[in-house]
Amino acid sequence: MGGSKRLNFAAHALWVFLALRLADAVNIASGMWFVPKYVSGEDIGAVLPLSTFATFLSLPLFAFAMTAMKESAVLSAAGEKGRLKSLLSGVFTAAGGAVALGLFVAAFLMPRFMDLIGLSAGGAGFAVVAAAFLGCVAPVYTDALQATKRFRALGLIEIGASAARFAVMAALMPIKALLGYFSGQAAQPISRIFLSLFALRRELTVKSESYWNGGNLKRFSALFSLILVYQAVPMAVALLEQYVIRTSMSARDSAGYYMASRFSDFLFYLTFPLLIVSFPYTALAKDGSSRMKYVLSCSAITLFVAFLAAIIYVFFGSRLLGILPNGIKYLEYSSLMPHLVIITALTSVQVFATNAEVSVGNFRFLRWFIPLHLVYISAFFAFVQFGELKSLTDILVWLWVIAVARVAFSLTIILRPKK
């Protein structure tokens, strides 16, 4: 990583970080204030599995967006604006059709899943699916800005979209809690889409040059399939974990897990901008060693923040949890907080490493990635079926197992990078 590239990377990362931190004030308010304040104790524990299931259904869209981002980064770096416009135009059209089809399919599946997790929330079912699908298609637009390194516009869009989310939640959640929460979730990606289209007006007004020939379509489809597998495997694991917590634990335990996990999820507000900024840089890195320097930088920052937070939670976790609306009811779950934040950080290291490989189209890591998760999910499922879940501590052990395994295997990428 040369001096000028390092400086640009740091400047872009700092701007995106600051912009997203302003936006995250809204996200934190929704997860740590609006939900505990307005959602009943019986329903709080359903928020995570409901969101995870909807996200799982929308994975094809997410994989599609990630594929488009990789192709956009290459075309943008080569200065091929005409072909970039052709790519984006085709992607935007396909994404719109995929959203409509996905919502139609999800309309049949979501009510059944809501019954399984003991939730009946009327219009919230449609709202959560819409939020997940729009949340996955919005990166098709924002990733185009990311690929072209339009980080200033990207930061402003995140702030504006989060403001729209806050307004919708503040207006609707006091009336109907879950419907208002997921309506706010949907308002954010809708805003991202429209604001991104405005920011991309220069790229979309150039003369289009052909991109969608047979060879590119075949390559795009192959890349999409690999990315879909890469995303679907860990998401299936997360869905099973959240489903078990909701259905095998008491409503109080599932609510306590939700409350405690809010203090680990803040790491996503750190890792997300790092992933955004690093992707186009790792995609254009000259070799594996250069690529892994970005991975090591992002991992070191994340682990440092996580360990610092864990120390704070050990001594002040119950006090922090008690600050949240109704948080005093769940103080016994504060012991989960330092564990969950470290587990989240360890998982983030794996995400940095594998995303860097995806950015250059290297999917050799799937040779261990898929078997690792299949063995884990099979063992976890067998334990749930034939063992005895006594408390959230049992779940915590399994979360530690998969987090450590992910990092251990990721070290093979980080320490022995390939060209």
Secondary structure, 3 states (H helix, E strand, C coil): CCHHHHHHHHHHHHHHHHHHHHHHHHHHHHHHHHHHHHCCHHHHCCHHHHHHHHHHHCHHHHHHHHHHHHHHHHHHHCCCHHHHHHHHHHHHHHHHHHHHHHHHHHHHHHHHHHHHCCCCCCCHHHHHHHHHHHHHHHHHHHHHHHHCCCHHHHHHHHHHHHHHHHHHHHHHCCCCHHHHHHHHHHHHHHHHHHHHHHHCHHHHHCCCCCCCCHHHHHHHHHHHHHHHHHHHHHHHHHHHHHHHHHHHCCHHHHHHHHHHHHHHHCCHHHHHHHHHHHHHHHHCCCCHHHHHHHHHHHHHHHHHHHHHHHHHHHHHHHHHHHHCCCHHHHHHHHHHHHHHHHHHHHHHHHHHHHHHHHHCCCCCCHHHHHHHHHHHHHHHHHHHHHCCCCCHHHHHHHHHHHHHHHHHHHHHHHHCCCC
